[in-house]
Amino acid sequence: MKRILITGAAGFLGSHLCDRFIKEGFKVIGMDNLITGDLKNIEHLFKSEDFEFYNHDVTKFVHVPGKLDYILHFASPASPIDYLKIPIQTLKVGSLGTHNLLGLAKEKNARILIASTSEVYGDPLVHPQTEDYYGNVNTIGPRGVYDEAKRFQESITMAYHTYHGVETRIVRIFNTYGPRMRLNDGRVVPAFIGQALRGEDLTIFGDGLQTRSFCYVDDQVEGIYRLLFSDYIYPVNIGNPDEITIKDFAEEIIKLTGTEQKVIYKDLPVNDPLQRQPDISRAKEVLGWEPVVDRAEGMKKTLEYFKGFSQEELQKSEHRDFLNN
Ligand SMILES: NC(=O)c1ccc[n+]([C@@H]2O[C@H](COP(=O)([O-])OP(=O)(O)OC[C@H]3O[C@@H](n4cnc5c(N)ncnc54)[C@H](O)[C@@H]3O)[C@@H](O)[C@H]2O)c1
């Protein structure tokens, strides 16, 4: 049986990846220090003999006994609320953590895929973003801790490939949503749904004409799965190009939840990207991948998940955001 290590296993994407690889017949080793993750996301896997879990901080030396065939490095705070609260940990997990995992991949002769992000493009000056675009990042701006950690992560990954011959893959993930996101992680999908279900007005930052494109988690996992088993070593965008303004998205949520909420407008923070949309030509060409779940279907499934929270839980998890990420 093939063995795979998944870091960030108790988080949103990591937990879905654990599910997928268990389903595909792998031995899965999950690793997480629970800084933004939750064991609830993987508790259903603890009864499986094919799943092991290490509560470990990957910025410290990482040791895993036995053979390893693959590593997926997904540990990192991922929402602006999180990485602004824990900026040093964010820089460390992208740099030291990635270094440790590349070292482990080299030692075990394992193939490693690292989770990068559309944030490497910063506030992009080209639209939509192709992988050849170098980005427009403010190193010392509020998002710099995340964006630069991820850019360093890509550089050190390519260096390990070039100098040590480690088999590496790099996925640039664009906004992904679905069940198991944290209600108050500040990202716009749970933020709007949480506000609607609590009976609060939905907060839009700026004029609401900034665009986002949202990829459903099952599509994202499929793209990552195909990339891991492809021969392609350069970064690949995985996301859904279906673009929508934040204003229209808020209206969609109000309609979907059947609530009577209004939207309220607040000032836009600095360095908030006004447009973000992946060019997925490369993923189509090298992976034969494109998203198949449209927003209506994906949002329905996501809303079902959040409806599982009691009104008490919803109220307890107070609304936190300062941008529509
Ligand atoms: N969800 C998205 O839309 C999106 C977009 C772009 C990139 N990504 C990337 O995907 C990965 C997962 O994101 P997510 O949305 O699942 O976020 P998440 O916060 O739900 O999951 C991240 C997980 O990593 C863990 N973690 C953080 N630092 C750690 C450390 N030092 N050691 C061990 N575990 C640690 C957290 O506890 C958490 O469980 C991240 O690398 C993120 O940058 C996600």
The ligand as an SDF file (V2000), in Angstrom:
LIG
                    3D

 44 48  0  0  0  0  0  0  0  0999 V2000
   -8.8920   27.3580    0.9530 N   0  0  0  0  0  0  0  0  0  0  0  0
   -8.4250   28.1470    0.0090 C   0  0  0  0  0  0  0  0  0  0  0  0
   -9.1990   28.8110   -0.6960 O   0  0  0  0  0  0  0  0  0  0  0  0
   -6.9410   28.2460   -0.2390 C   0  0  0  0  0  0  0  0  0  0  0  0
   -6.5080   29.1230   -1.2460 C   0  0  0  0  0  0  0  0  0  0  0  0
   -5.1520   29.2080   -1.5180 C   0  0  0  0  0  0  0  0  0  0  0  0
   -4.2460   28.4150   -0.8310 C   0  0  0  0  0  0  0  0  0  0  0  0
   -4.6930   27.5750    0.1440 N   0  0  0  0  0  0  0  0  0  0  0  0
   -3.6670   26.8010    0.8640 C   0  0  0  0  0  0  0  0  0  0  0  0
   -4.1490   25.5090    1.1930 O   0  0  0  0  0  0  0  0  0  0  0  0
   -3.6530   25.1020    2.4690 C   0  0  0  0  0  0  0  0  0  0  0  0
   -4.8020   24.7170    3.3730 C   0  0  0  0  0  0  0  0  0  0  0  0
   -5.6880   25.8140    3.5170 O   0  0  0  0  0  0  0  0  0  0  0  0
   -7.0940   25.6570    4.2460 P   0  0  0  0  0  0  0  0  0  0  0  0
   -8.0430   26.5470    3.5650 O   0  0  0  0  0  0  0  0  0  0  0  0
   -7.4140   24.2280    4.4120 O   0  0  0  0  0  0  0  0  0  0  0  0
   -6.7510   26.3090    5.6660 O   0  0  0  0  0  0  0  0  0  0  0  0
   -7.0210   25.7560    7.1510 P   0  0  0  0  0  0  0  0  0  0  0  0
   -6.6460   26.8640    8.0950 O   0  0  0  0  0  0  0  0  0  0  0  0
   -8.3930   25.2060    7.2460 O   0  0  0  0  0  0  0  0  0  0  0  0
   -5.9940   24.5590    7.2700 O   0  0  0  0  0  0  0  0  0  0  0  0
   -4.6300   24.7370    7.5130 C   0  0  0  0  0  0  0  0  0  0  0  0
   -4.1950   23.6850    8.5220 C   0  0  0  0  0  0  0  0  0  0  0  0
   -2.7790   23.7760    8.7480 O   0  0  0  0  0  0  0  0  0  0  0  0
   -2.5320   23.6210   10.1380 C   0  0  0  0  0  0  0  0  0  0  0  0
   -1.2410   24.2450   10.4570 N   0  0  0  0  0  0  0  0  0  0  0  0
   -0.9030   25.5640   10.3670 C   0  0  0  0  0  0  0  0  0  0  0  0
    0.3680   25.7490   10.7600 N   0  0  0  0  0  0  0  0  0  0  0  0
    0.8690   24.5360   11.0820 C   0  0  0  0  0  0  0  0  0  0  0  0
    2.1330   24.0740   11.5510 C   0  0  0  0  0  0  0  0  0  0  0  0
    3.1560   24.9080   11.7810 N   0  0  0  0  0  0  0  0  0  0  0  0
    2.2940   22.7330   11.7730 N   0  0  0  0  0  0  0  0  0  0  0  0
    1.2770   21.8560   11.5530 C   0  0  0  0  0  0  0  0  0  0  0  0
    0.0540   22.2370   11.1200 N   0  0  0  0  0  0  0  0  0  0  0  0
   -0.1470   23.5650   10.8970 C   0  0  0  0  0  0  0  0  0  0  0  0
   -3.7290   24.2690   10.8070 C   0  0  0  0  0  0  0  0  0  0  0  0
   -3.9190   23.8590   12.1410 O   0  0  0  0  0  0  0  0  0  0  0  0
   -4.8660   23.8440    9.8850 C   0  0  0  0  0  0  0  0  0  0  0  0
   -5.4380   22.6260   10.2930 O   0  0  0  0  0  0  0  0  0  0  0  0
   -2.8050   26.2550    2.9920 C   0  0  0  0  0  0  0  0  0  0  0  0
   -1.4460   26.0320    2.6850 O   0  0  0  0  0  0  0  0  0  0  0  0
   -3.3110   27.4420    2.2030 C   0  0  0  0  0  0  0  0  0  0  0  0
   -2.3210   28.4340    2.0450 O   0  0  0  0  0  0  0  0  0  0  0  0
   -6.0110   27.4920    0.4630 C   0  0  0  0  0  0  0  0  0  0  0  0
  1  2  1  0
  2  3  2  0
  2  4  1  0
  4  5  1  0
  4 44  2  0
  5  6  2  0
  6  7  1  0
  7  8  2  0
  8  9  1  0
  8 44  1  0
  9 10  1  0
  9 42  1  0
 10 11  1  0
 11 12  1  0
 11 40  1  0
 12 13  1  0
 13 14  1  0
 14 15  2  0
 14 16  1  0
 14 17  1  0
 17 18  1  0
 18 19  2  0
 18 20  1  0
 18 21  1  0
 21 22  1  0
 22 23  1  0
 23 24  1  0
 23 38  1  0
 24 25  1  0
 25 26  1  0
 25 36  1  0
 26 27  1  0
 26 35  1  0
 27 28  2  0
 28 29  1  0
 29 30  1  0
 29 35  2  0
 30 31  1  0
 30 32  2  0
 32 33  1  0
 33 34  2  0
 34 35  1  0
 36 37  1  0
 36 38  1  0
 38 39  1  0
 40 41  1  0
 40 42  1  0
 42 43  1  0
M  CHG  2   8   1  16  -1
M  END
$$$$
